[in-house]
Amino acid sequence: MRLSNLRSAALGLLAVFSAAGPASADGVFVAASEAKRVALAGWASDVVVGDPNVADVALVGPQTLVVIGKKTGVTSLMVFDRAQRVIFQGPVSVGVSGGHVAMVRGSEGGSPAQERVFTCVGVCSPTSER
């Protein structure tokens, strides 16, 4: 490969990873009942979501998706170009808005269920207990 072609390929890869933003190997995070714009590295033709009960995806432009969080959970996302090559494949994690996590523990021996809410920004800390 000639040096100019190699340089062009390297710059192209840099542009792909810079433009991809949230669509990275780590996947996409979106809060439940919210939407997130995702820039793609290539021109999308088809989109497949593993579990449409967790997230939905709308192709709003050839290089732009909007991921909509439906309920907390994790699903997979695959995006194909016109030649059916995969241009993105990764997880979509749908969580709680604001970095809050609720943990519910079932009842034992007739005692009522307990709910603990955590705020997670780097480290999770208990916010309340019900």
C-alpha positions in Angstrom: 0.0 0.0 0.0 1.4 3.4 -0.9 2.1 5.9 1.8 -0.6 8.3 0.6 -3.2 5.5 0.6 -2.0 4.4 4.1 -2.3 8.0 5.4 -5.8 8.3 3.8 -6.8 5.0 5.4 -5.5 6.1 8.8 -7.3 9.5 8.6 -10.4 7.7 7.5 -10.3 5.4 10.5 -9.7 8.4 12.8 -12.7 10.2 11.3 -14.8 7.0 11.8 -13.9 6.7 15.4 -14.3 10.5 16.1 -17.6 10.7 14.3 -19.0 7.5 15.8 -19.3 9.1 19.2 -21.5 6.9 21.3 -21.6 4.1 18.7 -18.4 2.5 19.9 -17.2 -1.0 20.8 -18.6 -0.3 24.3 -22.0 0.1 22.7 -24.7 2.7 23.4 -26.3 3.8 26.7 -29.7 5.5 26.8 -32.1 6.1 29.7 -35.5 4.5 29.6 -38.2 6.7 28.0 -35.4 8.9 26.4 -33.8 9.1 23.0 -30.2 9.4 22.0 -28.7 10.5 18.7 -25.9 8.1 17.4 -23.5 9.0 14.6 -22.4 6.1 12.4 -19.1 5.5 10.7 -20.7 4.5 7.4 -23.9 4.8 5.5 -26.6 2.6 7.0 -29.2 0.7 5.0 -30.7 -1.7 7.6 -30.9 -1.8 11.3 -31.6 -4.8 13.6 -32.4 -4.6 17.3 -32.2 -7.9 19.3 -35.0 -7.1 21.7 -37.4 -4.4 20.6 -39.0 -4.4 24.0 -35.8 -2.9 25.5 -34.9 -0.4 22.8 -36.1 0.9 19.4 -34.0 2.5 16.7 -35.0 5.0 14.0 -32.7 5.6 11.0 -33.0 9.4 10.6 -30.3 9.9 8.0 -27.7 7.7 6.2 -25.2 8.2 9.1 -27.5 9.0 12.0 -29.6 6.7 14.2 -31.9 7.6 17.1 -31.9 5.0 19.9 -35.0 5.1 22.1 -34.9 3.4 25.5 -38.1 1.5 26.2 -37.4 -0.4 29.5 -34.2 -1.2 31.5 -32.1 -4.0 30.1 -29.5 -4.8 27.5 -30.1 -5.8 23.9 -28.0 -5.9 20.8 -27.8 -3.6 17.8 -26.5 -4.4 14.3 -26.3 -1.8 11.5 -25.7 -2.8 7.9 -24.7 -0.9 4.8 -26.2 -1.5 1.3 -23.8 -4.3 0.6 -25.0 -6.0 3.9 -21.6 -5.4 5.6 -21.8 -4.7 9.3 -20.9 -1.1 10.1 -21.8 -1.3 13.7 -22.5 -4.2 16.1 -22.7 -3.7 19.9 -24.8 -3.7 23.0 -27.5 -1.1 23.8 -27.9 -0.6 27.5 -31.1 1.0 28.7 -30.9 2.3 32.2 -32.6 4.8 34.6 -32.4 8.5 33.9 -30.0 10.5 36.0 -27.8 7.6 37.0 -30.2 6.2 39.6 -30.5 2.4 40.1 -33.4 0.8 42.1 -32.8 -2.6 43.7 -35.9 -4.5 45.0 -35.4 -7.4 47.3 -38.3 -9.8 47.6 -40.0 -10.6 50.9 -38.6 -13.3 53.2 -40.7 -14.9 55.9 -43.7 -12.7 55.4 -41.8 -9.4 55.7 -42.5 -6.7 53.0 -40.3 -6.3 50.0 -37.6 -3.6 50.3 -36.5 -1.2 47.7 -33.1 0.6 47.8 -32.4 3.4 45.3 -28.7 4.2 44.4 -27.2 7.2 42.6 -24.4 6.1 40.4 -21.9 8.6 39.1 -18.6 6.7 39.0 -19.4 5.0 42.3 -22.9 3.9 43.5 -24.2 5.3 46.8 -27.5 4.6 48.5 -30.0 7.4 48.1 -33.0 6.0 49.9 -34.5 2.8 51.3 -38.3 2.1 51.2 
